[in-house]
Amino acid sequence: MSLDPCFSEMRSLDFVDLLLIDHFYQGGSSAKAARELSLTRPAISHRIVKIDKKIGGMFDRKNYRPFLTDKGKDIGKRVHQAINIMMES
């Protein structure tokens, strides 16, 4: 069985990174993510940069407000499903 190529990149992310991806997948903002994850807005920005370095092309940060690219939405969907499965257990 071969693993999704993106899986090896995602292994280096921590659970808060996954929660952040899920938050943006659900249409959230940096300010709301900071409140919900008990982080500062600069910490959210730092995590977005870290995630983008590990899994290139996840976020579009050209404008003031970051949002997921098509690749980010695809990965976000899988992260969202995985978090839901973990929360059900």
C-alpha positions as CSV (number, residue, x, y, z in Angstrom):
1,M,0.0,0.0,0.0
2,S,1.4,3.4,-1.0
3,L,0.8,6.4,1.1
4,D,-0.4,9.8,-0.2
5,P,2.7,11.8,-1.0
6,C,1.4,14.6,1.2
7,F,1.3,12.3,4.2
8,S,5.1,12.4,4.7
9,E,5.0,16.2,4.7
10,M,2.1,16.3,7.1
11,R,3.8,14.0,9.7
12,S,5.9,16.9,10.9
13,L,2.8,19.0,11.8
14,D,1.5,19.0,15.3
15,F,-2.2,18.8,16.4
16,V,-2.5,22.5,16.7
17,D,-1.3,22.9,13.1
18,L,-4.0,20.4,12.0
19,L,-6.6,22.3,14.0
20,L,-5.5,25.5,12.3
21,I,-5.8,23.9,8.9
22,D,-9.3,22.7,9.8
23,H,-10.3,26.1,11.1
24,F,-9.4,27.7,7.7
25,Y,-11.0,24.9,5.9
26,Q,-14.2,25.8,7.7
27,G,-13.8,29.4,6.5
28,G,-12.4,30.9,9.7
29,S,-10.2,34.0,10.1
30,S,-6.8,34.5,11.8
31,A,-8.4,36.5,14.6
32,K,-11.0,33.8,15.3
33,A,-8.4,31.1,15.1
34,A,-6.3,33.0,17.7
35,R,-9.2,33.2,20.1
36,E,-10.3,29.5,19.6
37,L,-6.8,28.1,19.8
38,S,-5.7,30.4,22.6
39,L,-2.8,31.8,20.5
40,T,-1.8,35.3,19.6
41,R,-2.4,36.5,16.0
42,P,1.4,36.6,15.4
43,A,1.6,33.0,16.6
44,I,-1.2,32.1,14.0
45,S,0.8,33.9,11.3
46,H,4.0,32.0,12.3
47,R,2.2,28.7,12.1
48,I,0.7,29.5,8.7
49,V,4.2,30.2,7.4
50,K,5.5,27.0,9.0
51,I,2.7,24.9,7.5
52,D,3.3,26.5,4.1
53,K,7.1,25.7,4.3
54,K,6.4,22.1,5.1
55,I,3.5,21.6,2.7
56,G,4.0,24.2,-0.1
57,G,1.1,25.9,-1.6
58,M,-1.4,25.5,1.3
59,F,-2.2,29.1,1.9
60,D,-2.6,32.2,-0.3
61,R,-1.2,35.1,1.8
62,K,-1.1,37.7,-0.9
63,N,-3.9,39.7,0.6
64,Y,-4.2,40.8,4.2
65,R,-6.4,37.7,5.1
66,P,-4.9,34.3,4.4
67,F,-7.0,31.6,2.8
68,L,-6.6,28.0,1.6
69,T,-5.6,27.4,-2.0
70,D,-7.2,24.5,-3.9
71,K,-4.5,22.2,-2.6
72,G,-5.1,23.6,0.9
73,K,-8.8,22.9,0.6
74,D,-8.2,19.3,-0.5
75,I,-5.9,18.7,2.4
76,G,-8.2,20.6,4.7
77,K,-11.0,18.3,3.8
78,R,-9.0,15.3,4.8
79,V,-7.8,16.9,8.0
80,H,-11.4,17.9,8.9
81,Q,-12.5,14.3,8.4
82,A,-9.7,12.9,10.5
83,I,-10.4,15.4,13.3
84,N,-14.1,14.5,13.3
85,I,-13.2,10.8,13.5
86,M,-10.9,11.5,16.5
87,M,-13.5,13.6,18.3
88,E,-16.1,10.8,17.9
89,S,-13.8,8.2,19.6
